[in-house]
Amino acid sequence: MNVGFDPKKYIDEQSKFILERVNNYDKLYLEFGGKLIGDKHAKRVLPGFDEDAKIKLLQKLKDNTEIIICVYAGDIERNKIRGDFGITYDMDVLRLIDDLRSYDLEVNSVVITRYNDQPATKVFINKLERRDIKVYTHSAIAGYPSDIDTIVSEDGYGKNPYIPTSKPIVVVTAPGPGSGKLATCLNQLYHEYRKGKITGYSKFETFPVWNVPLKHPLNIAYEAATVDLKDVNMMDYFHFEEYNEVAVNYNRDLEMFPVIKRIIEKITGKESVYQSPTDMGVNRVGFGITNDDVIKEASKQEIIRRCFTTECDFKKGLVDEEILNRMKLIMEELELKKEDRIPVIPAREYAEKLRETSKNNDVASVIAFQLPNGKVITGRASSLMDSCSAAILNSIKTLANISDEIYLLSPVILETIQNLKENDLHNKIIALNANEILIALSICAVTNPTAQLAFEKLSGLKGAQAHSTVMLNKDDEQTLKKLGIDVTCDPVYPSENLYYV
């Protein structure tokens, strides 16, 4: 795969810039947007980007850094799901704490924002506190964000507790957008200044990239990624007016900037050092780009992937038609077609061929893998295994130069697993999914040298692109993601069943 980004240059530039910003204050509250660990979007649109670059950056600054995690009580109550991990926001907080600790980073506490004694949130607070994790609750402030006199007073930020911190850099992060990171940072600024400490606030957002053009595919890919939030990239007119320099930001930051600037000025009692939202940021990702053509093509492919995701979400009832139409406009803006994604046509053609030869008119479940070497391999669903399982086995056979006629898995083992699912676990669906097939393969590899050879090629699937003619179940989707495979699906249900799919 072509590389268009230098991760080492980026981390060096980014850490240097953050430290320069910290030098101006006793303490800097750094709002971290996006994913702190496993930033798959950045990795896809910036080939060469290390998906864990942010956490490695913080690890480099760990002696001066501690972390506060925010989560909105409403997201806990409605069991909001993170699409990339398939887990709820409260569980993602636990995952995030474990991951941060594994990098030897100090987690100060968890802040529950806009808390109003919600029952499920109370249970979550108990769970955290009984594992010796500090928890603070912040209530909603009346008139936020427009009533600045109330916000910056004892009836506003003054009502919410102060979180004691000891390091010069305090990173404020969250499982997702709308978690209250900004309000937590400003709440801390209010209390710090009342204690006589010179404290600053900055924002670390990877996208949009302020120093690439507004209509660059990289920035448009950000719009596609946040289409459900209705984010729109715009020229930072505050920055242009002050410095006569073009910079890119997005609508929510531009709309909120005058308010944030006034709040900071009221807290500090002096004019803000920031004249634009771009000033407020510390992002240096644009300086890591080494090949713009590679970035453009990768970004276009990401937009197509996001289009498929939006269509599937619409089919599932997760987004409305306005979001779907917005996604179509983004595709049209760059004159992209879904068929520009290489595995799409082979998957659809194979599915159509199966339908023509079938005696009934059932939906044909087919998935096509475009391997990192460019070769396209397909797999179809059968009574024995689903399409993902078939495609994985076919692909690793190809990578290991094993003939298609040779069985990798013992029929006895497969039959035993199916009997277990049907007769003992009473599953309605007994075709083996990708996770089950991989477990069977690992067992067979112990005694079968051919299976062992194929098993060792699983790492060769990392970076593969996949497309399915039907929407995959969550288990298969997560297994493919764990293997490093980017998958898209046509917005088609695999059967007429509503639950057993």
N, C-alpha and C positions, 0 to 999 in steps of 0.2 A: 504493500500500500504506500502511496505517495505521502510524504511528510511535509507539512507546511508551517510547523510551529516548533520553537525551541524552548522546551520546558525549563532548562537550567537558566537560560538568560532571563526568562520570565520570573522565576523565583528570586534570583539575585536582584533584579530591578524592583520587584514588588516589596521584598523585605527591606531594602534600602529606603524606599519611599515611605513606608509605614514608620520606620524608625525616625526619619526626618520629621514627620508629622508629630510623633510622640514627643520629640525634643522641645516642642513649644508649650508643653503642659506638664503639670504634675501627674496627670492621668488622662488617658484617651479611651473613650468608649467607642468601640468600633463595631458598627452594625454590619453583620455578615449576611448578605442575601444569597439566594441559591443554595446549592448543596455543598456542605462543608466536606463531606466524604463521598466519593463515588459520583462525581459530576459527569454523568454519561453524555449529557447534552454538549458540554464543552469539549469532551473527547471526540464526539462525532463531528462537530463543525470545525474543530481545530485539530486536524490530524497531527499527532505528535504530542498533544496536550496530555499531561498526566492527570487522570481523573481524580487522584488524591493530592493534587498540587497544593490546594488550600490548607489541608491538614498538615502537609509536610512543611509548608511555609510557617504555620503556627508552631510546629515542632521545633523549627529553627529558632523561633522567638520564645520558646516555652519558659525560659527562666524569668521572662518579663510579662507572661500572659496567664490570665485565668478566664474561665468561660461561664457565662450565664445562658441558660436555655429557656426560651419563652414558648409557651403553648397557650392558645386561646381556649378558654373553657367551653365555648360553643362547639369547637371542633371535636373536643372529647365527647360531649353530649351526643352529637349526631354520628359518632364513629366515623369521622372523615378518614378516607383511605388515601395513602400515598400510592400512586399508580406504579411507580418504579419498583417498590418493594412489596406491594400488595398487603401492607399492614396499616393499622390505624395510627393516628398521630400520637396517641399516648404510648403505644408500643414503640413507636419510632423514637420517642424521647429516651426510652430505656436502651434501645439499640445505640443511639447516639452517645449516651453516657459510657456504655461499654467500649465503643470504638475510640472515644476520646481518651479514656483511661489506658487503652492498649498502646496509644501513642505517648503515654506518660504526660498527658496534659491535664491540668487541674480544673475540675468542674466545681465552680463555686456553689451554684444552686440552680433550682428550677423555679421560674416565675409563672404562675397561672394568671393570665391577663383577662380582664373583663369578667372577673369572678363574681358570681351572685348566688353562692350556696347551691350550685347545681349538684344533684345527687351522684351522678357517675364521676364527676370531678372530685367530689369528696372522697370517694373510694380510691381514686388514683392518688390523691394527696396522702392518704393513709398508707398506701403501698410504698410510696417514695420515702415517707418519714420513717417507716418501720425498717427501711434499708439504710437508715442514717444519711439520707440525702436532704439537704436543707430545701425547704419550700417556702416561697413567698406568694402572697395573693395580692393582685392589684384590681381594684374595682373600676368600672367605667366612670369617666369624669363628665359631668353634665356640661353641655356646650362644646365638647371637644369636636373638632379642633379650632373652631372659630372664636370662642369666647376666651381670649387670651388672659384677660384679667382674672377670671375664675381658675383657669388651668394653672397659671403660675401663682398659686396662693395656697394657703393652708387648707382651703376647701377643694383644691385640685390635687396637684402632685403631693402636697403636704399630707393628704389623707392616706396616701399609699406608703408602705414602709420603705425605709432606706435599706439597701443591701450592702453590708460591709464588704469591701474589697481591699486587697493589699498590693496588687501588682500594677505597674504603670500602664499596661494594656489590658483592657477588659473587653473581650469579644462577646457580643450578644448575638446569638443565633437561634434558629427555630426549625421545626420540621417542614414548614412551608410558609407561603405568603399569608399576610393578614393575622400573624401570630402576636403582634404587639411589640416587635423589636424596637421600633422608633420610639414609641411611648415609654418603654422601659429605659432606654438610653436618656431621654430627656428628663424622666423622673429622677434618675440618678444625678444628672447635672444639677437639677434644682437642689437636691439635698447636699451635694458636694460643695456648691457655692455657699450654702448657708453655714457650712462648716469651715469656710474660708479657703477651700482648695481650688486652684486654677485648673479647670478640667475642660477637656475638649470632646467634640463629637465628630466622627467621620463615618462615611458609608463605603462598604466594599461590595459592589455589585459587579459581576463579570460582564453581564450584558444589560443593555446594548453597549457596544464598544464605542466609547466617545470619540476616538480619533481615527475611525474609519468612516467612509461616506454614509449618509443617512439611508440611501437605497442599496447599499452593499448587501448581497445575499446573506452575509453573516448577521447583520442587524435585522434583516427581514425574517431570518430563521428564529430570532428571539420573539418576534411578533407571533409567528406560528406556534411557538412553544407556549406562549401565554395567551393564546386566542380566547380561552375561556375567561381570562381576567380582563379582556378587552384593552390590553395594553397597546399603545400606538407610539412608535418612535417619532420624535420631533427634533428639530434643531433647538438647541438650548439658546433661546433668545436673550436670556439674562447674561450668559457668557459672551455672546457676540456683542451685545451692547457695551459690556464692560471692557472687553479685551480685543474686539474686532477679530475674533478667532472662531471658526466654525467648530462646534462640538455637538455630539448627539446625546440625547437623553430620552426619557419616555414621559408620557403625559402625566402619570401620577406624581412623579418627582417634580415636574415643572409646576403642576397645580399646587402642590403642597409647599414648594420652596418659600414663597413669601411668608406663609404662616410659620414654618419652622424657623426662618430667619428672625421673625419678630419674637417668637418664644425664646430663642437663644439670647437675643438682645435683652429681653426682659429679665431672664434669669441672671445673666452676667452683668447687667447694668452698663453695658458698653456696646458700641457698634460691632456687628458680626464681622469676622475675618473672611467670611464666605460671601461672594458676590453672585454665585450661581450654583445650581445643583452639581455641575461638573467640578467646581471647586471643592465641594463637600466630599466628593469621592476620592478614593485612593487607588482606583483600578489601573493597572499597567499592562493588562493582557495584550493590548494592541501592539506593544513593543516586542512581543514574542513571535509575531508573525514573520515567517521567512519566505513563504511562497504564496502570494495572493491568489494565484489561479487555482491552486490546490484547495485553499480555503473556500473560494467561491463555489467550486464543484461540490465539495463536501456539504456546504450549507444548503445548496439546492436539493441534494439528496435528503437532507434532514427535513426540509420543508415538505417533501413528498411523503416521508414517513409520518410526519405530523398530520398531514391531510388524511391518510388512512386511519390514524388513531381517532381523529375527530369524527370521521364518518361512522366508525364503530361505536364511539361514545353516543352519537346521535341515535343509532339503531338501538342501543341499550337504554335510551331515555335519560342519559346523564347530562346532555347538553341540549340547548334548544336550537331551532332552525336559524336563528340570527347568527349564532356561533358558526354553524356549518357554512352559511353563506359568506361569512367573513373569511373563513378558511379558503373557500373557492376563489375569492377575490385575490387573496395572497398568491395562490397558484397562478392565476391569470396575469398578475402583475409581472411575474418572471417568465410567463409563457411556458409553464411546466405542465407536463402530463404525467398521470400516475404510471403510465407505461414506460416512462423514462427510468424507472427503477428496474434494474435488469432481471431479477427473479420473477417479476409479475407475469410476463407473457408466458414463459415456460410452465409455470404453475397452472395458469388458466387453460393453456392449450392441452395439457395432460388431463386436466379435469374434464374438459369438453370431450376428449377422446374416450374417457371412461364412461361418460354419460351416453355417448353414441352406441357403445357396445353393451350397455346395461339394459336389462329387461324392464327395469322400472325407471322412474324419473327422479330418483333420489339425488340429493346434493352430493357431489363428489368431493370428498375431503382430500385435498392434495397440498403439499407444501414443497417449495423449491428452495434449495440452498445455492447461493452463489458463493463458492469457496474463495478464500483469500487469493488462490492462484488463478481465479477467474472462471473456473469450471463450474457448470451448473448441474446439480444433482437433485432428483425429485424423490418423493416418497408419498405413498397413498395409504389411506386408512383401510384396515381389513378387520376381520373378526378377531384376529390375533393381537394386533397392535394398532395404535393410532398413527396418523401421518407423520407427526414429529419423530416418533420412535423409528419409523421406517426410514425417514430421511437421514437421521443421525447414523443409523447402521450402514446405509448405502454410502454415506459420505466418508465415514472412517474406513470402509472397505476400499473405496477409491484412493484415499490418501495412503493406504497401506499396500496398494496394488494386489488386493485379494479378489479373486474371481467372484462375480455376483452369485454364482451357483453354490458357493461354499457357505454353509451355515455357521454363524458365529456363536449362536446360543443353542444350548441343549434343549431339544423339544420336551424332554422330561421336566426340566426346570420351569420352562414356560407353562407347561400344562399344570404343574403343581401350583404355581402362582395364580393362574386363572381359577383353579378349583378353590383355592383359598378365598379369592375375592367373591366368587359366586356362592359357594356352599357354606363357608364359615363366617365371612364378613357380610354376606347378603347384599353385595353391590349390584346395582342394576346394570352398570357398564363394566364389562369384564375385559374389554380390549386393554392391553397394557399401555400405560402412558410413558412418557419419556423418562421420568424418574425411575419407574419400575424396571424399564428396559436397561437403564444404566446400572442398576443394582445387579440385575441378572448377568449383565456383561462382566461386571467386576468379579462375580462368583465364578463364571465360566473361565475367566482369564487365569484363574489359579491352576487349572489342570489342562487348559487348551492353549497351546502356544500361538495358534492362529488368532484366537480371541484376545490373547495378551498383546499381540502385535497391533491389532485394531484398537484395543483399549488405549495403547500408548499414543495413538493419533488423535485422541479427543482434544488435546491442546491445539491441534491444527485447525480446529473449528473457530477459534477465537478470531473475531473480526469478520466472520461470514455474514452475509446478508440473506434474509429469508423472507419468503412471502407465502401466505396460506390463502387458499380459496374460501376458507370458512374462518369464523372467529374461534380462536383457541381458548381452551379453559385456562384458568389462572395457574394451575400446576405446571402445564406444559410451557406457558409463557414465561414463568419464573425460571424453569429449568433451562430454557434457551438463553435467557438473560445471564444466568450464572455461567453458562458455557461461553459467554462473550458474543452471542449471536444477536444481531439486530433484526427483529421480526416485525412484519406488518401483516395485516389481514384484510381481506375483502369484507364488507359489512354484511355478511351472510351467516345466519345461524346454521349449525351443522345438522340439525334435525327439527322436527316439529315439536319436540319435547320442550317444556318450559323449565323444568328443574333438572331432569336427568340428561345432561348433555356432555 
